Amino acid sequence: MGCVMWFFIFIAIAMLAAPETSAHEYCPKAECEETKQKIRQIQSKMRQGYTRKQGEKLEADLRKYRAIRSKRCR
């Protein structure tokens, strides 16, 4: 193989091995809307009142979906 061919092979391997350059992993719009809807549902439940145990779960779920939205939807 010629030098040019080895160059292209090297570039291809380097591109495959390179780490992700973006801090965000973008979702399709439908997945982002679903995540935002889940956040709205949790917030609605929180406005209706809850026990301590329910509140802890709601807060954990809210943190989880907000992290997903922050990482993947903006």
C-alpha positions in Angstrom: 0.0 0.0 0.0 1.1 3.5 -0.7 1.7 6.2 1.9 -1.6 7.9 1.0 -3.5 4.7 1.8 -1.8 4.4 5.2 -2.6 8.0 5.9 -6.3 7.5 5.4 -6.2 4.3 7.5 -4.5 6.2 10.3 -7.1 9.0 10.1 -10.0 6.6 10.2 -8.6 4.8 13.2 -7.9 8.1 15.0 -11.4 9.3 14.4 -12.9 6.0 15.8 -10.7 6.2 18.9 -11.2 9.9 19.5 -13.3 10.7 22.6 -16.6 12.4 22.2 -16.0 16.1 21.8 -19.4 17.3 22.8 -20.5 17.5 26.5 -24.1 16.9 25.4 -25.7 13.8 24.0 -28.5 15.2 22.0 -31.8 13.2 21.9 -34.4 13.4 19.3 -37.0 16.0 19.9 -39.6 13.5 20.9 -37.5 12.1 23.7 -36.8 15.5 25.0 -40.5 16.3 25.0 -41.2 13.1 26.9 -38.6 14.0 29.5 -40.0 17.5 29.9 -43.5 16.0 30.2 -42.3 13.7 33.0 -40.8 16.7 34.8 -44.2 18.5 34.5 -46.0 15.4 35.8 -43.8 15.1 38.9 -44.1 18.8 39.6 -47.9 18.5 39.4 -47.9 15.6 41.9 -45.7 17.6 44.2 -48.2 20.5 44.2 -51.0 18.1 45.3 -49.2 17.1 48.5 -47.3 14.0 49.5 -45.9 12.0 52.4 -42.2 12.2 53.3 -41.5 8.9 51.6 -43.4 10.0 48.5 -41.6 13.4 48.5 -38.2 11.7 48.7 -39.1 9.6 45.7 -40.5 12.5 43.8 -37.4 14.6 44.4 -35.1 11.8 43.3 -37.2 11.3 40.1 -37.2 15.0 39.5 -33.4 15.2 39.9 -33.0 12.3 37.5 -35.1 13.8 34.8 -33.6 17.2 35.1 -30.2 15.7 34.7 -31.3 13.9 31.6 -32.8 17.1 30.2 -29.7 19.1 31.1 -27.3 16.6 29.5 -29.3 15.6 26.4 -31.9 18.1 25.5 -30.3 21.5 25.4 
